[in-house]
Amino acid sequence: MSITYLDHAATTPMSPVAVAAWQRAAGVVGNPSAVHAAGRAARGVVEDAREQIADGLGVRPSQVIFTGGGTEADNLAVLGIARARRRADPRCVRVLVSALEHAAVAESAASLAREGFCVETLPVRRDGRLDADAAEAAIDTDSSSIALVSCLWVSNEVGTIEPVGELAALAAAHGIPLHSDAVQAVAYCPVRMDGLAALSVCAHKLGGPMGVGALVLADDVPIEAVGFGGGQERELRSGTVPVPLVAGFGAALAEAVAAREVEAVRLRALSDRLIAGLEAGGLAQVVGPSDPALRSPHIVTVVVPGCQAADLLVLLDQADIACSAGSACHAGVVRPNPALLAMGYDEAAAASSLRFSLGCTSTASDVDALLGVWPGVVARARIAGGV
């Protein structure tokens, strides 16, 4: 069975380069924290990968902290920085997060609210872009009380590229740390730490293995550990560093960054073709910015009037088309997309949304395979929905 895979935002296949790096590192025996020769050899592999990631992101290796994935990196950034800031200054009790944040950030913020922090949601416009005026007003209001601001770089739900640079400049002017979840951005958009306190990245979204990510932390940013043990990774992320995983991560990120500009052009052409076909005949409406420069080339999200996302997913799966109703982190649960609700769509529209995401294996044939079954799938889904 051949599957047309259009769910790269959930995970993308490991690249051959990353697989080779993983395999080589899997043959290295030794705990990278050990002081003997075997341990030093393992540590060398880890540090080589750390340098690859640092080079790709324009930071120093010492600023790269390996984690178990993007979710853990987000947790560490939001919980660790906010708690450290309040410990240093009890007035720092406000945490500002954008309305489109990944659950890893949103749930971390909710946890802080239960600890007495005041969590404020920064609104977004209809196209998913952060409302810059509202963000500026929120920051200007008693800025000394803000512990942390968090805004994702690219929306995992709709592909909107957020104005992180503008927000970073605003936060820096007030001495406030800004964290950005860049998990969906690194392979498709230029990403730099300029003005940021912390940046989350993840391997399996850019051709690396599952189970590893990193928090990139600027110098002198106060942060507390959220887990405890052997004190690895600057005593911020305890646990034996998984040598093969970080080796694959480093190789994948270096490859993705080197190919990013060319790949973005290729995927933009495919996504434009996909959008035109999905919208033909009024079958669907694309969500997000109309300006391609404000939308990542790999994510196309649509609402399909008169349909339920669950019905569309089943019918597409029967046609061997793999896509999603949004983030795959709520496994097995299809509900009105909260990102679309935050963008001002009603529940019916939010419950009809699908996300198609392109990546390294995507071709024009994949797009054509979807578009070939699309009218029939929508018609059957509308019948299932009683339309």
C-alpha positions, 0 to 999 in steps of 0.5 A, a space after each residue: 500500500 502506498 500512502 500519500 503522506 501530507 502530515 509532515 508537521 506532525 513528524 517528517 521522515 528521518 533523512 538518510 544523513 541523520 540515519 547514518 549519523 545515528 547509526 555511527 553513534 549507536 556503535 559508540 560505547 560509553 556514557 557521555 558523563 563518564 570520565 574514562 576514554 569510552 565516556 570521552 568518546 561518547 561526549 565527543 559525539 554529543 559535543 560535535 552535535 551541539 556544535 552543529 546545532 549551534 552553527 545552524 542557529 547562530 549561537 554558541 554551543 554552550 547555549 544549546 541544552 539538549 532535551 527530550 523533545 520540543 515539548 520538554 524544551 517548552 516546559 523548561 523555558 516557560 516554567 523555569 524562566 517564570 519561576 526564576 524571575 519570580 524568585 528573584 523579584 516577587 513582583 514578576 507574576 505576569 506571564 504573556 502567551 499568544 493565543 496560538 501557542 502549542 499545548 506544551 506552552 499553553 499547559 505550562 502557562 496554565 500550570 503557572 496560573 495554579 501557582 499564583 502567576 497571572 497568565 494573560 493571552 495575547 490575541 491574534 488577528 483573523 489571519 493568525 498573526 499576533 495583534 501587535 498593538 494589543 501585545 504592546 499595550 499588554 507589555 507597556 502596562 506595568 512591564 516590571 511585573 512581567 516574568 515572561 512572554 512566549 510567542 511561537 515562531 510559526 503556528 503549528 496549526 495554520 502555518 502563520 509566521 509570527 512577528 517574533 523579531 518585533 516582539 523581541 525588540 519590544 520585550 528587550 526594551 523593557 528587560 523582559 525575556 521572550 521565549 519562542 517555540 520554533 519547532 515548526 520554523 527551523 526547517 522552513 524559515 530563517 531562525 535566529 536568537 536575536 533579542 530572544 531569551 530562549 528558543 525551542 527546537 525539535 529533531 523529528 520535525 526537520 528530519 531527525 529522530 524522535 525523542 530529542 530536542 533542545 532549548 537554546 538559552 541566551 546568556 544570563 537568563 535566569 532559569 530553574 530546573 524543572 526535573 532533577 537527577 544527575 545534573 547533566 546539561 548545565 544542571 537544567 536537564 538531568 538524565 543521560 544524554 542519548 548519544 545516537 539521538 543527538 547525533 542524528 539531531 545535529 546532522 538533520 538540523 545542519 542539513 535542513 538549514 543548508 537546504 532551507 532556502 531551496 526547499 522553501 521555494 520548492 514547497 511554496 510552489 507545491 503549497 500554491 498548487 495545493 491551495 488552488 486545488 482545494 479551494 476550487 469550486 468553493 469546496 474549502 477556504 484556506 486559513 491564514 495570511 493571504 500574503 505568502 511571505 507571512 505563511 510558512 511554505 509547508 502548512 496549508 490549513 483549510 475549513 470545509 463548510 458543511 463537513 466534520 473534520 473527523 469524517 474528512 479524516 476517515 474518508 481521506 485515510 480510506 483513500 490512503 491520504 495522511 493528514 490531520 485535523 491539527 496538532 497530533 499531540 492530542 492523539 486520537 482526539 478530534 475537536 474544534 480547532 482551538 487555534 481557529 477559535 482564537 482567530 475568530 472562526 465559529 465552532 462549526 468552521 473550527 470543527 471542519 478544519 484540516 491541516 495538510 503539511 508538506 515536507 522532504 518527500 512531498 511531490 506534485 504527484 502527492 498533491 495531485 493524488 489528494 486533489 484527485 479524490 478531494 471533490 468526492 471526499 467532500 461530497 461524502 463528508 457533507 452527506 455524512 454531516 447531513 448537508 
